[in-house]
């Protein structure tokens, strides 16, 4: 914390440095360590445990001035459950760590914990431990979620193949628009409540992730937390391939398009770079199209084919005759 700051690190660079320092220390039953949505540990013949953690910090991830504490409690669970969904797993257990400032009163904390508990019930999670500390000026919450699934069904980032189709669930950009509306105090203008809710209280795609994993049709998958431009780039980097996105195929809600015009932000910037969608992005072979559409329809959900995997590297946005590299243009912490 002290001394001269010699360089600026991106989140990806810092994670790469940490991972490099740990190389060679992995136990035999660790199948996947740093570098995917979850760590994967073999726990018995044919069964694995999935482990993930996320931290939300006041002033960085949320503003208590417009993020209700009940929804914040729910979101602290949901963002972790989304990582389990991205691997195709079933969430089971949670750990909760809280950093509580002196400014946090009992009523605020009670509302937060009520939201947290409601999300545990929604996803059938059992809270098994955690920690509480005084945190000075800002509230902080860190949640770990542990899931389980069949080893043969785990969906990693690293399996995408040239010629694959690229799919995304739901709509993209709603949460990013909701965040901007909250920042500007425009939450009562037009049909914006669905956008605001997408930011404040996201819904991870657990059932869809589980069914996709069981189907055996998915080559690579992760959740869209930092924007499709960044998260698809993660898949491409892990798989040693590139990707093309068709701008006209990106799924945009009517509410998003209305809000983008009001906010005067290009709608594709919100959809591809905004982040916090907590939808799933996944790849399959081109001959699996009808099977995927049927599987998703049976769940009452929606997916869109937005592009394809190509040889090479990077994520290319195709818009008419224009081709633009948008790799890693989503959200990233800088240290």
C-alpha positions as CSV (number, residue, x, y, z in Angstrom):
1,X,0.0,0.0,0.0
2,X,3.0,2.3,0.4
3,X,5.9,3.3,-1.8
4,X,6.1,4.7,-5.3
5,X,3.6,3.3,-7.8
6,X,5.6,2.2,-10.7
7,X,3.0,0.8,-13.1
8,X,-0.7,0.4,-13.7
9,X,-2.1,-3.1,-13.9
10,X,-5.3,-4.2,-15.6
11,X,-7.4,-6.9,-13.9
12,X,-6.4,-9.5,-16.5
13,X,-2.7,-8.7,-16.0
14,X,-2.9,-9.0,-12.2
15,X,-4.8,-12.3,-12.5
16,X,-2.1,-13.6,-14.9
17,X,0.6,-12.6,-12.5
18,X,-1.1,-14.3,-9.6
19,X,-1.7,-17.5,-11.6
20,X,1.9,-17.6,-12.7
21,X,3.1,-17.5,-9.1
22,X,0.8,-20.5,-8.2
23,X,1.8,-22.7,-11.2
24,X,3.0,-26.1,-10.1
25,X,1.3,-26.1,-6.7
26,X,-2.0,-27.7,-7.9
27,X,-3.2,-30.9,-6.2
28,X,-4.1,-33.9,-8.3
29,X,-7.8,-33.6,-7.8
30,X,-7.9,-30.0,-9.1
31,X,-9.2,-30.1,-12.7
32,X,-9.5,-26.4,-13.3
33,X,-7.9,-23.6,-11.3
34,X,-7.5,-19.9,-12.1
35,X,-8.8,-19.0,-15.5
36,X,-12.5,-20.0,-15.7
37,X,-15.8,-19.0,-14.1
38,X,-15.2,-21.5,-11.4
39,X,-12.5,-23.7,-10.0
40,X,-13.3,-27.4,-10.6
41,X,-12.3,-30.0,-8.0
42,X,-12.9,-33.8,-8.4
43,X,-14.7,-35.0,-5.2
44,X,-15.6,-38.5,-6.2
45,X,-15.7,-40.8,-9.2
46,X,-17.5,-38.8,-11.9
47,X,-18.5,-35.9,-9.7
48,X,-16.9,-32.5,-9.3
49,X,-17.3,-29.5,-7.0
50,X,-17.5,-26.0,-8.5
51,X,-16.1,-23.0,-6.5
52,X,-16.4,-19.3,-7.2
53,X,-16.3,-16.0,-5.3
54,X,-17.2,-12.4,-6.0
55,X,-16.8,-9.2,-4.1
56,X,-19.0,-6.0,-4.2
57,X,-17.5,-2.8,-2.8
58,X,-19.4,0.4,-2.1
59,X,-18.5,3.2,-4.5
60,X,-17.1,0.7,-7.0
61,X,-19.9,-1.8,-7.7
62,X,-22.8,0.0,-6.1
63,X,-24.0,3.3,-4.8
64,X,-26.2,3.0,-1.7
65,X,-27.9,6.3,-2.7
66,X,-29.8,4.4,-5.4
67,X,-29.1,0.7,-4.9
68,X,-31.6,-0.6,-2.3
69,X,-30.0,-2.8,0.3
70,X,-32.5,-5.6,-0.2
71,X,-31.6,-5.9,-3.9
72,X,-27.9,-5.6,-3.1
73,X,-28.2,-8.6,-0.8
74,X,-29.9,-10.6,-3.6
75,X,-27.3,-9.4,-6.2
76,X,-24.4,-10.5,-4.0
77,X,-25.7,-14.1,-4.3
78,X,-26.8,-13.9,-7.9
79,X,-23.5,-12.8,-9.4
80,X,-21.9,-15.9,-7.9
81,X,-24.7,-18.3,-8.8
82,X,-24.2,-17.0,-12.4
83,X,-20.7,-18.4,-12.4
84,X,-22.0,-21.8,-11.4
85,X,-24.5,-21.6,-14.2
86,X,-21.8,-20.7,-16.6
87,X,-20.1,-24.1,-16.0
88,X,-23.5,-25.9,-16.1
89,X,-23.6,-26.7,-12.4
90,X,-26.1,-26.8,-9.6
91,X,-25.4,-24.4,-6.7
92,X,-25.4,-25.9,-3.2
93,X,-23.6,-23.9,-0.5
94,X,-22.6,-20.3,0.2
95,X,-20.1,-18.5,2.4
96,X,-20.7,-14.8,3.3
97,X,-18.1,-12.2,4.4
98,X,-19.1,-8.7,5.3
99,X,-17.0,-5.5,5.8
100,X,-19.3,-3.2,7.8
101,X,-18.6,0.5,8.3
102,X,-19.7,2.5,11.3
103,X,-22.2,4.4,9.1
104,X,-24.2,1.2,8.5
105,X,-27.2,1.0,10.8
106,X,-29.1,-2.0,11.9
107,X,-32.1,-1.4,9.7
108,X,-29.9,-1.2,6.6
109,X,-28.1,-4.4,7.5
110,X,-31.4,-6.2,8.3
111,X,-32.8,-5.3,4.8
112,X,-29.5,-6.4,3.1
113,X,-29.6,-9.8,4.9
114,X,-33.3,-10.2,4.1
115,X,-32.5,-9.8,0.4
116,X,-29.5,-12.1,0.8
117,X,-31.6,-14.8,2.4
118,X,-34.4,-14.5,-0.2
119,X,-31.8,-15.2,-2.9
120,X,-30.4,-18.2,-1.0
121,X,-34.0,-19.6,-1.0
122,X,-34.5,-18.9,-4.7
123,X,-31.4,-20.9,-5.6
124,X,-31.7,-23.6,-2.9
125,X,-28.4,-22.6,-1.3
126,X,-27.4,-23.4,2.3
127,X,-25.2,-20.8,4.1
128,X,-22.4,-22.7,5.8
129,X,-20.1,-19.9,7.2
130,X,-18.3,-16.7,6.5
131,X,-16.8,-13.7,8.3
132,X,-17.7,-10.2,9.6
133,X,-15.3,-7.3,10.1
134,X,-15.3,-3.6,10.5
135,X,-14.4,-1.9,7.2
136,X,-13.8,1.7,7.9
137,X,-15.7,3.9,5.4
138,X,-17.3,1.6,2.9
139,X,-19.6,-1.5,3.0
140,X,-18.1,-4.6,1.3
141,X,-19.6,-8.0,0.7
142,X,-17.8,-11.1,-0.6
143,X,-19.7,-14.3,-1.3
144,X,-18.4,-17.7,-2.2
145,X,-20.7,-20.2,-3.8
146,X,-20.0,-24.0,-4.1
147,X,-21.8,-26.2,-6.6
148,X,-21.7,-29.7,-7.9
149,X,-22.2,-31.6,-11.2
150,X,-21.1,-34.5,-13.3
151,X,-17.5,-34.2,-14.4
152,X,-18.2,-35.2,-18.0
153,X,-20.7,-32.4,-18.4
154,X,-18.6,-29.4,-17.2
155,X,-18.6,-26.5,-19.7
156,X,-15.3,-24.7,-19.8
157,X,-14.2,-21.5,-21.7
158,X,-11.6,-23.4,-23.6
159,X,-13.5,-25.7,-26.0
160,X,-14.7,-23.3,-28.8
161,X,-13.8,-24.6,-32.3
162,X,-13.5,-22.8,-35.6
163,X,-16.9,-23.0,-37.4
164,X,-18.9,-23.0,-34.1
165,X,-22.0,-20.9,-33.8
166,X,-21.9,-18.2,-31.0
167,X,-25.1,-18.0,-28.9
168,X,-26.3,-15.7,-26.2
169,X,-29.3,-16.0,-23.9
170,X,-31.9,-13.2,-23.3
171,X,-31.2,-9.6,-24.1
172,X,-27.9,-7.8,-23.8
173,X,-27.4,-4.3,-22.5
174,X,-30.4,-3.9,-20.3
175,X,-28.4,-3.9,-17.0
176,X,-25.9,-1.3,-18.4
177,X,-28.7,1.0,-19.4
178,X,-30.3,0.4,-16.0
179,X,-27.1,1.5,-14.3
180,X,-26.8,4.6,-16.4
181,X,-30.4,5.5,-15.7
182,X,-29.8,5.1,-12.0
183,X,-26.7,7.3,-12.2
184,X,-28.6,10.1,-13.9
185,X,-31.7,9.8,-11.7
186,X,-33.9,8.9,-14.7
187,X,-35.6,5.9,-13.2
188,X,-39.1,7.3,-13.7
189,X,-38.8,8.1,-17.4
190,X,-40.5,5.8,-19.9
191,X,-40.5,2.0,-19.8
192,X,-37.3,1.7,-17.7
193,X,-38.2,-0.4,-14.7
194,X,-37.1,-3.7,-16.5
195,X,-33.7,-2.1,-17.2
196,X,-33.3,-0.8,-13.7
197,X,-34.3,-4.2,-12.3
198,X,-31.8,-5.9,-14.6
199,X,-29.0,-3.9,-13.0
200,X,-30.2,-4.0,-9.4
201,X,-31.4,-7.6,-9.2
202,X,-30.1,-9.8,-12.0
203,X,-31.4,-13.3,-12.7
204,X,-28.7,-15.9,-13.4
205,X,-29.6,-18.6,-16.0
206,X,-29.2,-21.7,-13.8
207,X,-31.7,-24.0,-15.4
208,X,-30.5,-23.1,-18.9
209,X,-26.9,-23.7,-17.9
210,X,-27.7,-27.1,-16.4
211,X,-29.7,-28.2,-19.4
212,X,-27.1,-27.0,-21.9
213,X,-24.4,-28.9,-20.0
214,X,-26.4,-32.1,-19.8
215,X,-27.1,-31.9,-23.6
216,X,-23.5,-32.4,-24.5
217,X,-23.9,-29.9,-27.3
218,X,-21.9,-27.0,-25.9
219,X,-18.2,-26.6,-26.7
220,X,-17.5,-23.6,-24.6
221,X,-19.6,-21.4,-22.2
222,X,-19.3,-18.5,-19.7
223,X,-21.6,-15.9,-18.3
224,X,-21.7,-12.3,-19.6
225,X,-20.6,-10.2,-16.6
226,X,-18.2,-7.8,-18.2
227,X,-19.9,-7.3,-21.6
228,X,-20.0,-9.7,-24.6
229,X,-17.0,-8.0,-26.2
230,X,-14.8,-9.0,-23.2
231,X,-16.4,-12.3,-22.2
232,X,-16.4,-13.7,-25.7
233,X,-12.8,-12.6,-26.0
234,X,-12.1,-14.7,-22.9
235,X,-13.5,-17.7,-24.6
236,X,-11.5,-17.0,-27.8
237,X,-8.2,-16.5,-25.8
238,X,-8.8,-19.7,-23.8
239,X,-9.7,-21.7,-26.9
240,X,-7.1,-20.2,-29.3
241,X,-9.6,-19.0,-31.8
242,X,-11.3,-15.8,-32.9
243,X,-15.0,-14.8,-33.3
244,X,-17.2,-12.7,-35.5
245,X,-20.4,-11.0,-34.2
246,X,-23.1,-9.9,-36.5
247,X,-24.3,-6.5,-35.3
248,X,-27.8,-7.1,-36.6
249,X,-28.1,-10.4,-34.6
250,X,-27.4,-8.9,-31.2
251,X,-30.6,-9.3,-29.1
252,X,-31.8,-5.8,-28.0
253,X,-35.0,-5.2,-26.0
254,X,-37.4,-2.5,-26.9
255,X,-36.8,-0.9,-23.6
256,X,-33.1,-0.8,-24.2
257,X,-33.5,0.8,-27.6
258,X,-35.8,3.5,-26.1
259,X,-33.4,4.2,-23.2
260,X,-30.3,4.3,-25.4
261,X,-32.0,7.1,-27.5
262,X,-32.9,9.0,-24.4
263,X,-29.4,8.5,-22.9
264,X,-27.8,9.4,-26.2
265,X,-25.5,6.3,-25.9
266,X,-25.0,4.0,-29.0
267,X,-27.2,1.0,-28.3
268,X,-24.5,-1.5,-29.3
269,X,-22.1,0.1,-26.8
270,X,-24.5,-0.8,-24.1
271,X,-25.2,-4.3,-25.4
272,X,-21.6,-5.3,-26.1
273,X,-19.5,-3.3,-23.6
274,X,-21.8,-2.5,-20.7
275,X,-21.6,-5.7,-18.7
276,X,-23.6,-7.2,-15.8
277,X,-26.1,-9.0,-18.1
278,X,-25.5,-12.3,-16.4
279,X,-26.7,-14.0,-19.5
280,X,-24.9,-17.0,-21.0
281,X,-22.6,-16.9,-24.0
282,X,-21.8,-20.4,-25.5
283,X,-20.7,-22.1,-28.7
284,X,-21.9,-25.2,-30.4
285,X,-21.3,-26.9,-33.8
286,X,-23.3,-25.5,-36.6
287,X,-25.3,-28.7,-37.0
288,X,-26.7,-28.3,-33.5
289,X,-28.8,-25.2,-34.3
290,X,-32.2,-26.9,-34.2
291,X,-31.4,-29.0,-31.1
292,X,-30.4,-25.9,-29.2
293,X,-33.5,-24.0,-30.3
294,X,-35.7,-26.9,-29.2
295,X,-34.0,-27.3,-25.8
296,X,-34.3,-23.6,-25.0
297,X,-37.9,-23.5,-26.2
298,X,-38.8,-26.4,-23.8
299,X,-37.4,-24.3,-20.9
300,X,-39.5,-21.3,-22.0
301,X,-36.3,-19.2,-22.6
302,X,-34.8,-17.4,-25.5
303,X,-31.4,-17.5,-27.2
304,X,-30.0,-15.8,-30.2
305,X,-27.2,-16.9,-32.6
306,X,-25.0,-13.8,-32.8
307,X,-22.0,-15.0,-34.8
308,X,-19.5,-17.7,-35.3
309,X,-16.1,-18.8,-34.2
310,X,-13.3,-18.3,-36.7
311,X,-9.6,-19.2,-37.0
312,X,-7.3,-16.5,-35.7
313,X,-7.8,-14.3,-32.6
314,X,-9.9,-11.5,-31.3
315,X,-13.6,-10.6,-31.5
316,X,-14.7,-8.8,-34.7
317,X,-17.9,-6.8,-34.9
318,X,-19.4,-7.0,-38.4
319,X,-21.6,-4.1,-39.3
320,X,-22.4,-3.9,-43.0
321,X,-19.0,-3.7,-44.8
322,X,-17.2,-2.6,-41.6
323,X,-15.2,-4.9,-39.4
324,X,-14.1,-3.7,-36.0
325,X,-12.0,-5.5,-33.4
326,X,-13.9,-5.0,-30.1
327,X,-11.9,-7.5,-28.0
328,X,-11.9,-6.7,-24.3
329,X,-13.8,-3.5,-24.7
330,X,-16.1,-4.3,-21.8
331,X,-15.7,-3.5,-18.1
332,X,-12.3,-4.1,-16.4
333,X,-10.9,-3.0,-13.1
334,X,-7.6,-1.1,-13.3
335,X,-5.2,-1.1,-10.4
